[in-house]
Amino acid sequence: MADVCFIEREEHHDIAGLADGLIEQIEAAGTETAWPAILESGLALLCVPQTQGGFDDWQAAAIIQRRLATGRIHVPFSETVAAALPLLAAAGVEGKALPQQSAFALDLSWMRPDSLELGQIRHAGTAKELLLCRRSASGQDEIRWISSTEWAACETYVAADGVRHGHIRLNSPLADSGTVLFSGTAARAWRDILAARQQAYGCIALSGYLSALLHLTHEHLITRRQFKRRLADFQALRHRYADMHRACIEAESLATLAVSAAAILPDADAARSIALIAPRVLKLAKSVCKEAIQLHGAIAMTQEYAAGAYVRLVFGTDPLGLAHRARNARHEQEHACT
């Protein structure tokens, strides 16, 4: 499968080569070096506008996201590169330079305003700054920027999907933590933009998982033999693989459309478009995983086999944040009723 179907410019071939070299470097040095390597290479500024010292190249960001996903390099790319850093650049961060470590965009508006516990956070092991979308005690939406000096502990663990999760406890209640960047209707609008961008690049990551899973399935079918015949020689299995391939292509096309919408359309239109695209991409991803399990057999469910790792990533903890958004909508409805 092609990397991202809208890539035509020659400079993006260099980006793809840079991504491959970066992944080889990470695999040689260990996955714990992944995020520092991305930051040192300057890739964290891909989506930051040029007026703020970035590259404003969403196509290149999509390539990097897909290559990282294919290589199972777990870093907070969509939360930081596609969402948090562009917003911090737009907000000016009170004239300060952009964070040099990391910055996460998190939607916590459904939580209690006085809560010290920030709940389960993906990639918590590398957290240095948090961009929190929350609701204050008065019911007003706001976005706060909180640095690592303002939390007491970060307890991390590796979940079943292979991503490092954790819980962060602040030194003081949320209402007293961090700097307010936006409040009111502006904060609500930015929260929707952040969620849309995370979902769009999450769709690209899913397409990367599916590409790798399709390749593993193809290799399995042409090498595994039963009844003195290759599995690929059985017509029923060939048809199932064809359906799997078609679903991968559709998921990749929709993921490309989602990223294009995030970059080109007005924010409100982009959020609506991505909200329609993301559930379909996730549904296609799950159908591909189910077919892969059927074509591999039970080995696709094991931890030792690479296909099982991609299946767990797709069926992991809300990869596109859809359940989280639904929970927010339910809390907003309840808040409106009261």
C-alpha positions as CSV (number, residue, x, y, z in Angstrom):
1,M,0.0,0.0,0.0
2,A,1.2,3.5,-0.7
3,D,2.2,5.7,2.2
4,V,-0.4,8.4,1.9
5,C,-2.2,8.8,-1.4
6,F,-2.0,12.7,-1.5
7,I,1.8,12.7,-1.3
8,E,3.2,13.8,-4.6
9,R,5.8,16.5,-3.8
10,E,9.5,15.3,-4.0
11,E,10.4,16.7,-0.6
12,H,8.0,14.3,1.1
13,H,10.1,11.4,-0.2
14,D,12.9,12.8,1.9
15,I,10.5,13.0,4.9
16,A,9.6,9.3,4.4
17,G,13.3,8.4,4.3
18,L,13.9,10.5,7.4
19,A,11.1,8.6,9.2
20,D,12.6,5.2,8.2
21,G,16.0,6.2,9.4
22,L,14.5,7.5,12.7
23,I,12.7,4.2,13.3
24,E,15.9,2.2,12.6
25,Q,17.7,4.4,15.1
26,I,15.0,3.9,17.7
27,E,14.9,0.2,17.2
28,A,18.7,0.0,17.7
29,A,18.8,2.2,20.7
30,G,15.5,1.1,22.4
31,T,12.0,2.5,22.3
32,E,12.6,4.7,25.4
33,T,14.7,6.9,23.1
34,A,11.8,7.4,20.6
35,W,10.3,10.7,21.8
36,P,13.7,12.4,22.5
37,A,14.8,11.4,19.0
38,I,11.7,12.9,17.5
39,L,12.1,16.2,19.4
40,E,15.8,16.4,18.5
41,S,15.0,15.9,14.8
42,G,12.7,18.9,14.9
43,L,9.7,16.8,13.8
44,A,7.6,18.1,16.7
45,L,7.2,21.4,14.9
46,L,5.7,20.0,11.7
47,C,2.2,21.3,12.3
48,V,3.3,24.6,13.9
49,P,2.7,27.6,11.6
50,Q,5.7,29.1,9.8
51,T,5.1,32.4,11.5
52,Q,5.7,30.7,14.8
53,G,8.9,29.0,13.8
54,G,7.4,25.7,12.5
55,F,7.0,24.0,9.2
56,D,3.2,24.0,8.7
57,D,3.4,20.8,6.7
58,W,0.5,18.5,7.6
59,Q,1.3,16.1,4.8
60,A,4.7,15.4,6.2
61,A,3.2,15.0,9.7
62,A,0.8,12.4,8.3
63,I,3.7,10.5,6.8
64,I,5.6,10.5,10.1
65,Q,2.5,9.4,12.0
66,R,1.9,6.5,9.7
67,R,5.5,5.3,9.7
68,L,5.7,5.4,13.5
69,A,2.4,3.4,13.7
70,T,3.6,0.8,11.3
71,G,6.8,0.4,13.3
72,R,4.8,0.2,16.6
73,I,6.7,3.2,17.9
74,H,4.4,4.5,20.7
75,V,4.8,8.2,21.1
76,P,2.3,11.1,21.7
77,F,2.4,12.3,18.2
78,S,-1.2,13.2,17.6
79,E,-1.7,14.6,21.0
80,T,1.4,16.8,20.8
81,V,2.5,17.5,17.2
82,A,-0.9,17.7,15.7
83,A,-2.8,19.3,18.6
84,A,-1.0,20.8,21.6
85,L,2.0,22.5,20.0
86,P,0.1,24.3,17.2
87,L,-2.4,25.6,19.9
88,L,0.4,26.7,22.2
89,A,2.0,28.5,19.3
90,A,-1.2,30.2,18.4
91,A,-1.8,31.2,22.1
92,G,1.7,32.6,22.4
93,V,2.2,30.8,25.7
94,E,2.7,34.3,27.3
95,G,5.6,35.0,25.0
96,K,7.6,31.9,26.0
97,A,9.2,29.5,23.7
98,L,7.4,26.3,22.8
99,P,8.1,23.4,25.2
100,Q,11.3,21.5,24.4
101,Q,10.2,18.3,26.1
102,S,6.6,17.4,25.3
103,A,3.1,18.9,25.5
104,F,0.0,16.8,25.7
105,A,-3.5,17.9,24.7
106,L,-6.1,16.2,27.0
107,D,-9.8,16.7,27.2
108,L,-10.8,16.3,30.9
109,S,-14.0,18.5,30.8
110,W,-16.0,15.5,32.2
111,M,-14.0,15.3,35.4
112,R,-14.8,17.0,38.7
113,P,-13.3,20.5,38.8
114,D,-11.5,19.9,42.1
115,S,-10.0,16.6,41.2
116,L,-6.3,16.0,41.8
117,E,-6.3,12.7,39.9
118,L,-6.0,13.2,36.2
119,G,-7.0,9.6,35.4
120,Q,-5.6,7.3,32.8
121,I,-3.4,9.1,30.3
122,R,-1.7,7.6,27.3
123,H,2.0,8.1,27.0
124,A,2.2,9.5,30.5
125,G,5.7,8.2,31.0
126,T,7.1,11.1,28.8
127,A,4.8,13.8,30.0
128,K,6.5,17.2,30.6
129,E,3.6,19.6,30.0
130,L,-0.1,19.2,29.8
131,L,-2.6,21.2,27.9
132,L,-5.9,20.5,29.8
133,C,-9.3,21.1,28.4
134,R,-11.6,21.2,31.4
135,R,-14.7,22.8,33.0
136,S,-14.3,25.0,36.0
137,A,-16.5,24.9,39.2
138,S,-18.7,27.6,37.7
139,G,-19.4,25.5,34.6
140,Q,-17.1,27.5,32.3
141,D,-14.9,25.8,29.8
142,E,-11.2,26.6,29.9
143,I,-7.9,25.4,28.6
144,R,-4.9,25.4,31.0
145,W,-1.3,24.9,30.4
146,I,0.4,22.9,33.3
147,S,4.1,22.1,33.5
148,S,5.6,19.1,35.3
149,T,6.7,21.3,38.2
150,E,3.1,21.5,39.2
151,W,2.4,17.7,39.7
152,A,3.4,15.5,42.6
153,A,3.7,12.1,40.9
154,C,3.3,10.3,37.6
155,E,2.7,6.6,38.1
156,T,3.1,4.7,34.8
157,Y,2.5,1.2,33.6
158,V,2.3,-0.5,30.2
159,A,-1.2,-1.5,29.2
160,A,-2.2,-4.5,27.1
161,D,-2.0,-2.5,23.9
162,G,1.7,-1.9,24.6
163,V,1.3,1.9,25.2
164,R,2.7,3.4,28.4
165,H,-0.3,4.7,30.5
166,G,-0.3,6.3,33.8
167,H,-2.0,8.6,36.4
168,I,-0.8,12.1,37.2
169,R,-1.5,13.7,40.5
170,L,-1.2,17.5,40.8
171,N,0.3,19.4,43.8
172,S,-2.9,21.5,44.0
173,P,-6.5,21.3,42.7
174,L,-7.1,21.8,39.0
175,A,-8.7,25.1,39.7
176,D,-5.4,26.4,41.1
177,S,-3.0,24.8,38.6
178,G,-1.4,26.1,35.5
179,T,-2.0,29.1,33.3
180,V,-5.4,29.8,31.7
181,L,-4.9,30.2,27.9
182,F,-8.5,30.3,26.8
183,S,-11.9,30.4,28.6
184,G,-15.5,30.4,27.7
185,T,-16.6,30.0,24.1
186,A,-13.0,30.3,22.8
187,A,-12.0,27.3,25.1
188,R,-14.9,25.3,23.9
189,A,-14.0,25.9,20.2
190,W,-10.4,25.1,20.8
191,R,-11.3,21.9,22.6
192,D,-13.3,20.7,19.6
193,I,-10.3,21.6,17.3
194,L,-7.9,19.7,19.5
195,A,-10.1,16.6,19.6
196,A,-10.6,16.7,15.8
197,R,-6.9,16.9,15.1
198,Q,-6.1,14.1,17.4
199,Q,-8.8,11.9,15.8
200,A,-7.6,12.8,12.3
201,Y,-4.0,11.8,13.0
202,G,-5.3,8.8,15.0
203,C,-7.0,7.6,11.8
204,I,-3.6,7.9,10.1
205,A,-2.1,5.8,12.8
206,L,-4.8,3.2,12.4
207,S,-4.1,3.0,8.7
208,G,-0.5,2.3,9.5
209,Y,-1.5,-0.6,11.8
210,L,-3.6,-2.0,9.1
211,S,-0.9,-1.7,6.5
212,A,1.5,-3.7,8.7
213,L,-1.2,-6.2,9.5
214,L,-2.0,-6.7,5.8
215,H,1.6,-7.3,5.0
216,L,1.9,-9.9,7.8
217,T,-1.3,-11.6,6.6
218,H,0.1,-11.8,3.0
219,E,3.3,-13.3,4.2
220,H,1.4,-15.9,6.2
221,L,-0.8,-16.9,3.3
222,I,2.0,-17.4,0.8
223,T,4.3,-19.3,3.2
224,R,2.0,-21.4,5.4
225,R,1.0,-24.7,4.0
226,Q,-1.9,-27.1,4.7
227,F,-2.8,-30.3,2.9
228,K,0.4,-29.8,0.8
229,R,-0.9,-26.5,-0.5
230,R,-0.2,-22.9,0.3
231,L,-3.0,-21.1,2.2
232,A,-3.0,-18.6,-0.6
233,D,-4.1,-21.3,-3.1
234,F,-7.5,-21.8,-1.3
235,Q,-10.0,-19.6,-3.1
236,A,-12.1,-18.8,0.0
237,L,-9.0,-17.5,1.8
238,R,-8.0,-15.4,-1.3
239,H,-11.5,-13.8,-1.3
240,R,-11.2,-13.0,2.4
241,Y,-7.8,-11.5,1.9
242,A,-9.2,-9.4,-1.0
243,D,-12.0,-8.1,1.3
244,M,-9.3,-7.3,3.9
245,H,-7.2,-5.4,1.3
246,R,-10.2,-3.4,0.2
247,A,-11.1,-2.4,3.7
248,C,-7.5,-1.3,4.3
249,I,-7.6,0.9,1.2
250,E,-10.9,2.4,2.2
251,A,-9.6,3.1,5.7
252,E,-6.4,4.8,4.4
253,S,-8.4,6.9,2.0
254,L,-10.7,8.1,4.8
255,A,-7.8,8.8,7.1
256,T,-6.2,10.9,4.3
257,L,-9.5,12.7,4.0
258,A,-9.6,13.4,7.7
259,V,-6.2,14.9,7.8
260,S,-6.9,17.0,4.7
261,A,-10.1,18.3,6.4
262,A,-8.1,19.2,9.5
263,A,-5.6,21.2,7.4
264,I,-7.9,22.8,4.8
265,L,-11.4,23.3,6.0
266,P,-12.6,25.9,8.5
267,D,-12.3,24.6,12.1
268,A,-16.0,23.9,12.6
269,D,-16.5,22.2,9.3
270,A,-13.3,20.1,9.9
271,A,-14.5,19.0,13.3
272,R,-17.9,17.9,11.8
273,S,-16.2,16.0,8.9
274,I,-13.7,14.2,11.1
275,A,-16.5,13.3,13.6
276,L,-18.2,11.5,10.7
277,I,-15.0,9.9,9.3
278,A,-13.4,8.6,12.5
279,P,-16.1,6.0,13.5
280,R,-16.0,4.5,10.0
281,V,-12.2,4.2,10.1
282,L,-12.3,2.5,13.4
283,K,-15.1,0.1,12.2
284,L,-13.0,-0.8,9.2
285,A,-9.9,-1.3,11.3
286,K,-11.7,-3.7,13.6
287,S,-13.1,-5.7,10.6
288,V,-9.6,-6.0,9.2
289,C,-8.3,-7.3,12.5
290,K,-11.1,-9.9,12.7
291,E,-10.2,-11.1,9.2
292,A,-6.5,-11.2,10.1
293,I,-7.3,-13.4,13.1
294,Q,-9.4,-15.7,10.9
295,L,-6.7,-16.0,8.3
296,H,-3.9,-16.5,10.8
297,G,-5.7,-18.7,13.2
298,A,-5.1,-18.5,17.0
299,I,-1.5,-17.3,16.5
300,A,-2.8,-13.8,15.7
301,M,-4.1,-13.5,19.2
302,T,-0.8,-14.3,21.0
303,Q,1.5,-11.8,22.5
304,E,4.6,-13.3,20.9
305,Y,3.4,-12.7,17.3
306,A,3.5,-9.3,15.7
307,A,0.0,-9.5,14.3
308,G,-1.4,-9.8,17.8
309,A,0.3,-6.6,18.8
310,Y,-1.5,-4.6,16.0
311,V,-4.8,-6.3,16.9
312,R,-4.4,-5.1,20.5
313,L,-3.5,-1.6,19.4
314,V,-6.7,-1.4,17.3
315,F,-8.9,-2.9,20.0
316,G,-7.0,-1.0,22.8
317,T,-8.2,1.7,25.1
318,D,-10.3,4.0,22.8
319,P,-7.6,4.6,20.1
320,L,-9.6,7.5,18.6
321,G,-11.1,8.9,21.8
322,L,-14.6,8.2,20.5
323,A,-15.8,6.8,23.8
324,H,-14.2,9.7,25.6
325,R,-16.1,12.2,23.4
326,A,-19.3,10.4,23.9
327,R,-18.9,10.6,27.6
328,N,-18.2,14.3,27.4
329,A,-21.3,14.8,25.3
330,R,-23.4,12.9,27.9
331,H,-21.9,15.0,30.7
332,E,-22.6,18.2,28.8
333,Q,-26.2,17.2,28.3
334,E,-26.6,16.4,32.0
335,H,-25.0,19.8,32.9
336,A,-27.4,21.6,30.5
337,C,-30.4,19.9,32.1
338,T,-29.3,21.1,35.6
